[in-house]
């Protein structure tokens, strides 16, 4: 499922963007990964309850060796040792061991559960992703810059409508070179923490003939002067 398919679900429709983001981050899926130190110690007690005997009496040499090697008590007691059940060869070893009678179904299920954990469904999703889906008009087109006409050393930002989240405005400047050409645009400053309605200020370096421009990732309802 894509992020867009998830956000299209009815449960997201009548919420604020903040509530949508919280709901999105609460969505998890159960996945299989590594049995890490701590959980590997459970396998030591499992060996003592009959698993070791069944491994040692296995009549399939390659399978017997694989189980013996993977479940050596010295390995299982080491903080640096883990068993990645997500690897196809490890999962195949477990499946074959269950079929050959090395482990019971209950032991197989327990081993898989030791390697299972909840993973956030969309770990890289941001508030901007949510806003772009529900309120695309609030996203500033990429590369959009607004001219800033000022000769003062202080820039004033008046935010008239609350921003979708705490964001920032970047201000750049451009100078006239001695030969009359224009320099590349350079960073002047960035104003962070812009979210609530109100006034924000930032100092910028001034110079005769200098031009300024500003941009934000959101299409803010603001006046920058």
C-alpha positions in Angstrom: 0.0 0.0 0.0 1.3 3.5 -0.9 1.1 6.5 1.4 -1.5 8.0 -0.8 -3.7 4.9 -0.6 -3.4 5.0 3.2 -4.4 8.7 3.4 -7.4 8.1 1.1 -9.0 6.0 3.8 -12.2 7.4 5.3 -10.8 7.4 8.8 -8.5 10.4 7.8 -11.2 12.5 6.2 -12.7 14.5 9.1 -9.5 15.2 11.0 -7.1 18.1 11.3 -3.8 17.6 9.6 -2.1 17.2 13.0 -4.6 14.5 13.9 -4.0 12.8 10.6 -0.3 12.8 11.2 -0.8 11.3 14.6 -3.0 8.6 13.2 -0.6 7.8 10.4 2.3 7.5 12.8 0.3 5.1 14.9 -0.1 2.6 12.1 2.2 -0.3 12.4 2.8 -3.7 10.8 4.1 -6.9 12.3 7.4 -7.9 10.7 10.0 -10.6 11.2 13.6 -9.5 11.7 16.4 -10.5 14.1 16.4 -12.4 17.4 18.6 -10.1 19.4 20.5 -10.6 22.7 18.1 -11.0 25.5 15.6 -12.9 23.4 18.4 -15.3 22.3 18.6 -16.4 26.0 15.0 -17.8 25.6 16.5 -20.3 23.1 19.0 -21.6 25.7 16.2 -22.7 28.0 14.4 -24.2 24.9 17.4 -26.3 24.2 17.3 -27.7 27.7 13.7 -28.7 27.3 14.3 -31.2 24.6 15.3 -29.2 21.6 19.0 -30.0 22.0 18.3 -33.7 22.1 16.2 -33.6 18.9 18.9 -31.6 17.1 21.6 -34.1 18.1 19.5 -37.1 16.9 18.6 -35.5 13.6 19.5 -37.9 10.7 20.0 -35.2 8.1 23.7 -34.2 8.5 23.4 -30.7 6.8 20.3 -29.8 8.8 21.7 -31.1 12.0 24.9 -29.0 11.6 22.9 -25.9 10.7 20.8 -26.1 13.9 23.8 -27.0 16.1 25.8 -24.0 14.7 22.9 -21.5 14.9 22.0 -22.5 18.5 25.3 -22.9 20.2 24.8 -21.8 23.8 28.1 -19.8 23.7 26.7 -17.8 20.7 23.2 -17.3 22.3 24.8 -15.9 25.5 26.8 -13.3 23.6 25.5 -9.8 23.4 26.9 -9.4 19.9 25.1 -12.5 18.5 21.7 -12.4 16.7 19.7 -14.6 14.4 18.1 -13.0 11.4 15.0 -15.0 10.9 14.1 -12.7 7.9 16.9 -14.2 5.9 15.5 -16.9 3.5 18.2 -19.4 4.5 17.4 -19.1 8.2 13.7 -19.3 7.6 14.2 -22.4 5.4 16.3 -24.0 8.2 13.4 -23.5 10.6 10.9 -24.8 8.1 13.0 -27.9 7.4 13.6 -28.4 11.0 9.9 -28.4 11.8 9.3 -30.9 9.0 12.1 -33.2 10.2 10.9 -33.1 13.8 13.7 -31.1 15.2 11.3 -28.5 16.6 7.6 -28.6 17.3 5.1 -26.2 15.8 4.9 -24.4 19.1 8.7 -24.0 19.3 8.7 -22.8 15.6 6.0 -20.2 16.4 7.9 -19.1 19.5 11.1 -18.6 17.6 9.4 -16.6 14.9 7.6 -14.5 17.6 11.0 -13.7 19.3 12.1 -12.2 16.0 8.9 -10.3 15.4 8.3 -6.6 16.1 6.0 -3.8 15.2 7.3 -1.4 12.5 5.8 2.0 11.7 4.0 1.6 8.4 5.2 4.8 6.9 8.3 5.8 9.0 9.5 8.5 6.5 6.1 10.3 6.2 6.1 13.9 7.1 3.5 16.6 7.9 4.3 18.1 4.4 3.2 14.8 2.9 -0.1 15.0 4.7 -0.7 18.6 3.8 0.2 17.9 0.2 -2.5 15.2 0.0 -5.3 17.1 1.7 -4.4 20.8 1.1 -2.1 20.9 -2.0 -2.7 24.6 -2.3 -0.7 25.1 0.9 2.5 23.7 -0.7 4.7 26.2 -2.4 5.9 25.1 -5.8 9.5 23.9 -5.8 12.0 26.7 -6.6 9.4 29.5 -5.9 11.1 32.6 -4.6 9.4 35.9 -3.7 11.2 39.3 -4.1 11.9 41.1 -0.9 12.3 44.9 -1.2 14.2 46.2 1.8 17.3 48.2 2.7 16.9 47.7 6.4 19.0 45.3 8.5 15.9 43.7 9.9 13.3 41.7 8.0 9.8 41.6 9.4 7.5 38.7 8.8 3.8 39.0 9.6 2.0 35.7 9.6 -1.7 36.2 9.2 -2.8 32.6 9.2 -1.4 29.7 11.2 1.1 27.6 9.2 0.5 23.8 8.8 3.4 23.1 11.1 6.5 24.9 12.5 8.4 25.9 9.4 11.1 28.3 8.3 11.7 31.1 5.7 15.0 31.3 3.9 16.3 34.6 2.7 19.0 35.1 0.1 20.8 38.1 -1.4 22.4 39.0 -4.7 24.9 41.8 -5.3 25.9 43.9 -8.2 29.5 43.1 -9.1 32.1 45.8 -10.1 31.6 44.9 -13.8 27.9 45.5 -13.5 26.9 41.8 -13.6 25.0 40.1 -10.9 26.5 37.7 -8.4 25.0 34.3 -7.6 22.3 34.2 -5.0 23.8 33.6 -1.5 22.3 32.7 1.8 21.5 35.7 4.1 19.6 34.1 6.9 16.8 31.7 7.8 13.9 32.4 10.2 12.8 29.2 12.1 9.9 28.4 14.3 7.2 30.1 12.1 3.9 28.6 12.9 1.5 30.7 15.0 -0.1 34.0 13.8 2.1 36.9 14.7 5.2 38.8 13.9 8.7 37.4 13.4 12.0 39.3 12.8 15.4 38.4 11.6 18.6 40.4 11.0 20.1 40.4 7.5 23.4 41.8 6.2 22.9 45.0 4.2 24.8 46.5 1.3 24.1 49.2 -1.2 22.5 47.8 -4.4 21.8 44.4 -2.8 18.7 42.5 -3.8 16.9 40.0 -1.6 14.4 37.1 -2.1 12.7 34.7 0.2 10.9 31.3 0.1 9.2 28.8 2.3 8.2 25.2 1.6 4.6 26.2 2.4 2.5 28.9 0.7 2.2 31.1 3.8 -0.4 33.8 4.3 2.1 36.3 5.3 3.8 39.7 4.6 7.6 39.8 4.4 9.1 43.2 4.4 
